[in-house]
Amino acid sequence: MNVHADTADTIVAPATPPGEGALALVRLSGPLCAAIARDALGRREPPVPRRATLGLWRDTAGTVIDQCVVTLHAAGASYTGEPALEITCHGNPLIVAALLRDCRARGCRDATGGEFTRRAFLNGRLDLAQAEAVADTIHARSERALAAARRQLAGELGARVAAWTERALAALAEMEAYIDFADEDLPAGGGVAAPAAALRGLADELAAVAAGARFGPALRDGVTVAIAGAPNAGKSSLLNALLGEERALVSAEPGTTRDFIRERASVGGHAVWLVDTAGLRAAAGAAEIERLGMERARAQVAAADFLLLVADVSTPPPALPEWLPGPLAPERVLLALNKCDLPACAETAAWLPALRRAEVSARTGAGVDALRGALADSLTAAGVVPDCDAFVAGERHAEALRRAAGALGTAADALLAGTAPEFAASDVRLALDALGDITGRVDNERVLDKVFATFCIGK
């Protein structure tokens, strides 16, 4: 692996967000760390590695910047694999700025976004999939997204790639044995059938894992659930109940919601955008502003990943527009029978029997937790979000897995078609190269630049 020439530099960056706080952290990585700590603290020797040291940090002119806690890490025992230094100071932005200026004066340069993690990768502390998981961990916006990032950071994808690589190598070794030693006394029943079956099975497995990348946007950005129904069904009240706060204005007068409200919530550990829409009814007799609201509601339903259809269970079934819930398949609709604290209309209670349903009272709060659970289960059952045990590959990983699966499938087909095994072996090697790209057998600087482009400064 080619290491950046810039890794000979010592880099510095704040590791905590800008602004005031009790404490702030400044990080350094590179060969000057020990000398900088020694000189700034006014000591004869550098601090003992991995031991927090309290002292006055003085700039190059001898002026005290702050009383700091300094922790030195030796090469091979730090996050980056290089000598590293962590300076914990008071969380005044002026103090952080002064420390950064002093470190620059002592020979450091400002780190670029993700440079600490990039050095950790280049120095073999992390594979590339784990390095990407660092950014995913920082930017996760839901419990499920955080759990997925943790699994990848723990090396799950790297372990899977290693196992897949071993299986491909085993098939390749068997193929090459019959290529190179065709005249030898090899086991009976061998030939191309066994490696072809192994390659086909592995190709199917890789393709299935790659298909899971479709859940990436759901984990990263969240899914959209449109809340729709007739006027005065309690949609806005239900939005407030699901959010646990009074976000939408509520009135007993029908048709008061004229535009949509979009709010983020956590449902079953997933990030969900709840969109409260205008009440839907026959357009005849509706004011122009209400018709415009219904058109926007229709657009929101059409664009949503899932529909929460709300009905007042105490009144006869509403005459909703014929297109609702047409834009979405029945498995992507959950019927919320609201106002269950009132006597139910039997016809409404049995309305739309093909849909999943949940009874709830937005006014009293009865059934709200059950509705959240039903919504979470429905999102999973509809394939809108991944199952909690599913492994979700990133798009870069999925692209490499698709290349590997395609090459392995081509190799299997070539073997069974009687093509020279040498050509099939070449395809297996292409698949191995694609698998290697996932964990970091990468020499292209542009690939690394793209991977680390979204990282924050200091990480």
Disulfide bonds with the S-S distance in Angstrom:
none
